[in-house]
Amino acid sequence: MRMKKPPSERARSANVTIRDVAAELDLSITTISRALNGYSDVGEATRERVAEAAARMGYRPNRNAQRLVTRRTRNIGWVQPDNERKFLDPHFVEVMAGVLRGARAGHYDIVLTSELAEGEVAAYERYVAENGVDGFILDLPREDDPRIAFLLSTGHPFVVHGREARAGRYGWVDVDNYGNFYKLARLMIANGRRRVAFINGDERYTYALHRRMGVVDAIADAGLPPDTLRLHNGVHPMGEAGYRLTELALADPDIDAILYSSILMAIEGQAAIRAVRGENHAIAVGTMDDRLAYVDLTPHAGRMTRVRSSLREAGRALVEELVRRCEDHIAPRGTLMASEFVLAEGMDGASLALPLPVETGARRPPV
């Protein structure tokens, strides 16, 4: 008859197995496995007892064995375009920092890969067919995004950083791009500006498209003519064309306000404004501020109206929503991240307290 090791000797084992935990508690391996994997047929007292023993003995579950039993990998897939500039983009880095922290808190791993545009959907097909991940994070959605169409057809859990027309059918995390830029434009108009340049991002992506819709509708609702707005688009990632596009905008001598889709472009734009209009210029500036950790805004204090919202917190919220979908198997939900307006010196913010008109913008994206 095989003798059980004393508890102290088992606890000192270098590679504690599920058999060791079962022997320690005189329970079956099946009970230990089901307790550790959260099955409802195991009582709470037993579950706590098993968890305490596993932690005390240093037991670490075998991921491969767990996968066979639960059909779950505890992996989250994140497919990126094969674009070196994307991986150097501070906006992406901020989101990634939040995603990694959220994954660590939820005990998930991130499977990050890159694909050429023509192989984008095929990458999702491969992961779904192989059950390689429990769910996906998608970013930079486009209208009628083929990635979203494919994943909706499979029923595989996913969450989107942003929204498009089918937002009611999947989980998402976003800021109110439309509302924020409607308010920024209305603020400029309320403070007497009558010729607005908007230096936006790449309108192939819905975040930039929704921002332009907000600015256009705010100008229309104020009764101003369409040529009040001068639109200039950058490419994604944003931040490398702020100076050039600001120079281009200022070729119109009547421009008295500039809105930016990125704080990086706004900072570059400050130098261009000074070069073209001088230090004592009267240009009002408004910008999105994603709270990029490495950007020091001290030299620009009071010079720009900023809409602040944390991309890092958005990244964490993406993982929380996806984990909720993977583990609780309940309906997807949308999360609208908070935004805070920080006014430039001399700007009257009374218009920010006004609600958005209910019928504003027939094209306004769904919330």
N, C-alpha and C positions, 0 to 999 in steps of 0.2 A: 504494500500500500504506500502510495506516494505521500510524503509528509508535506504540509504547507510550510512555507518559510515564515518565521516570526515576522510580525508587522514591521519592526524596525529594520530588518534586513531587506524586506520587500521595498520599503520606502527609500532605501539607499541604492536600489538597482539603477543602473545607468540608463536602461531603456525600458521604462515601465510600459506594459501593454495593458489592453483591456482585460486580459485574463488575470493580471495581477490585481487590478481594481476589483474584479469579481471575487477573487479569492479573499481579498482583504475584508470585504463586506459579506462574504458567504451568500452572494447572489449569483444568478445566472448571467452569462455574458449577454444574452438577449436583453435582460432587464437593464443592465448597465448601458448597453448601446441605446436603447429606447429612451432611457432617462437623459443621457447626454445629448440626444438629438431632439428633445422636446416633445416626444409623443404624449398625447393627452391621456393614454391609458396607464401612465405611471403617476402614482400619487405624489403630491407636492413634498411630503416628508421624505419619501424615498429619493426624489429628484435632488433635494437639498443635500441629503446624506451622500449621494453619489458624487455630486459636484464638489463637496468639501473634501472627500477622499481623493478624488482625481487631482484637485489642486494641491493637496498636501503631499501626494506621492509624486507629483511632477509629471502626471500623465498628459501626453499630447496626442490627440486623435490622428489617426492615419487618414490623410485626405483622400487617398485613392479608395480605401475601404469605405469611408463615409459616402463617397460619390456613388459607389455601387448600391449602397443601401437606400440612400435618400434621393438619388438622382439629382443632387445639387452639388455644385462645384465650389461655391463661395467665391467665385470669380465674377468680376464685372468687366464687360468688354467696352473698349473705347477706341473706335476706328478713326484715324485722322488722315487728312489728305497728305500725300507725299510732297510736302512743301517745306523747305528749310526755313523760310521766313515765318511760317506758322509757329515753329517750335522756338523761335526767338522772340515771338510776340509777347510783350508783358501782360496783355489781357489774358492770353492763354495760360501763361505761367500762374497768374492769380487764381484762375479757375482750377487749375491742376492742384495747386496747394490746398484748396478747400476740398477737392475730391479726395485727395490722398488722406487728409485728416478724417474726413467722413468715413472713408473705407476702413481706416484703422480702428475707429470707434465702433464700427459695425462688424469688425472681424472679417472683412472681405479683402481680396486682392484685386488690383487693377491690372487687366491685360490690355496694354496699350500697343497698338500696331498702326502702321501707315499703309495706305493703298493709293495707287493711281486712280484718277477719276473713273476710268473705264472699268476698274475692278472693284469699285466701291460696294455695290450691292452684293457682288459675289462673296466678299468678305463676310457679310452678315449671313448669307446663305450657308457658308462653310461652318461658322460657329454654331448656328442653329442646328444644322444636320448632325454635327458631332457632339452636341450638347456641351460645348466647350466653355460656356459662361452661363450664369443664371439670368443675366439681363444686360442691357446696353445703355450707355449714355450717348446721346446724339447732341452735337452742337452745330451752330450756324445753320439752322433750317432754312430751306428755300420754299417758296410756294410750290405745292404739288410735289413735295420732296419724295423721290423714289425710295429712299431708305425707310421713311415712315410708312409708305404704302406697303412695302414688303413686310415690315414687322407687324403692322396691323393685320396682314393676311395670315401670319403665323400664330398670333396670340402670344408671342414671346414678350416678356416684360421689358419695357424700355421707358426712359425719361428723356425729355428734350430740354436743352437750354435754349429757350425761345419758343415761338409758337407759329403755326400756320393755320390754314382754314379748318383743319380737322382737330383742333386743340381739345375739343370736348371728348375725344376718344382715347386720349393718352395722358400720362403724367407730364407735367412741364414745370419749369422754374424760369421766371422772367421778371424784368422790370416793366413798368408801364411806359414803353418807348413812345407810344402815341401821346399819352397824357402828359408826360414830362416835357416833350418838345412842343406840344400845344401850349403849355403853360409858359415855357421859355419865350416862344414867339409872342404870346399875348403880353408878357411882361415887357418886352422890348417896345411893343406898340403902345402900351399904357404909359411908358416913360418917354413918349414922343418920337420914337424912331419910325422912320417911314421908308427906309430902303435897307432891306435885310439880306445879307449873304448867308447862305447855309452851306458849310463845308461838311458834307455827309460822308458816310462810309460807302461800301459797295452794295448797291441796291439789288443785286442778285439775292441777297440775304434779307430775311424778313425784318430783322432789327432795324436796318437802314431804311427799308421801305416804309415801315410804320412810323419812323421818326419824320420822314418827309411828309407823310400824310398829316401828321399832327401840325407841322409848320404851315402847310398849305391851307388846312382848314381854319387855323387861327387867323390867318391873314384874310381869308374869305369872310369869316364871321365878323371881323372888324370892319367890313365894308370897303376894304382897300383893294385896288386892282391887282391882278395876278402878277404884273411886272414889279410889284413891291419886292418880290423874292428873286434873288439870283442864286441858282443852285450850282454847286460844284461838288463832284463826287471823287473820292479817293478809291483806291483798291484795297483789298484786304490782304494782310493786316494793316490797320490804320496806324498813322503816326509818322510816316516817313515823307509825307507830302504837305505837311502843314504850312511850311514857309512858302512853297511854290504856289499852292492853291490860294493862300491869303494874298500874295502879290497879285494873282490873277483876279481875285475878287475886288481888290482895291483899284484896279484899272477903271472901275466905275467910280467917278469922284463923288457921287451922291451916297455911296454906302455909308451908313452911320451905325450899323450893328452887324455883328458877325456871330453866328451860332456854329459850334463845332460838335461833331459826334464823338470826339475823343479828347481827353485832357492833353494827350501827347501832341496832337495837332494844334490845340489851343496854345500850348507853351511855345511851339515853333512859330505860331502865328503872331505872338506878342512881339517877337523880334522883327518880323516883316512889317507889322503895323508901325512900329517905331521908325523903321527905315523909310517907309513910304510917307507917313503922316507926321512924323516927329514925336518927341517925348510928350508933348502936351496935346496929343490927339483927343478927339471926343468920341472915338469908337466905343460902343458898348459891346461887351463880349459875354456870351453865355456858352456853357459847355457841359457835356456829360463828364462826370468824375467818378471813375470806377474804383477809387481808393487804391491805386497801384502803390504797393508798399515801397518801392524804391524811388518814387517821384517826390522830390522836396518842393512843396508849393509855397514855402516861406517867401521867396522873392516875388511871388505873384499875389500875395495877400491883398485882398480888397480890390484887385483889378479885374476880376472875372466873377460872374455869377455861375455857381456850380451846382449841378444836380448830383448829389453824392449817393452812391449805392455800392455795396461791397461785392465784387466778383468772387472774392474768397468765400464769403458766406453763401453766395449762390452755389458754388461748387459743393459745399457741405450739404446744402439743401437738396441738390441733385441726388446725392447718394442716399440721403435719408428717405426720399420719395421712392427710389428704386428698391431699397431694402424693404420698405413697407410693402411694396407690390410683390416682391419675391417671397417674403415670409408670411405675410398676412393674407395674400390672395384676395384683396379687396379692390374696389373700383379705383381707377386712377384719379388723381386730383391735380389741380394747378396751384402753384405757389407764386404769389406776386411779392417780390422783394421790396422792402421799404426804400423810399427815396427821400432825401433831405435837400432842401434848397438853401444854399448859402449865398447871400446877396453881395454883389460888388458895392463898393462905397458909392453913395449917392443914388442908388436905385430904390425906388418906392415899390415895396412888395405887396401892396394892397390887392393887386389883381390875382395874386397866388391864392388868396382866400376864396376866390369865386369858384363855384363848381363848374365842371365841364358841362356844356349844354347836352341835354339828353339826346337830341337828334343830331348832334354834331357829326359830320363826316359819314356819309353813307358807306364809305370804305373802311371805317374804323374797325380794327381787328377785334375779334371776340375776346372777352376777359373770362 
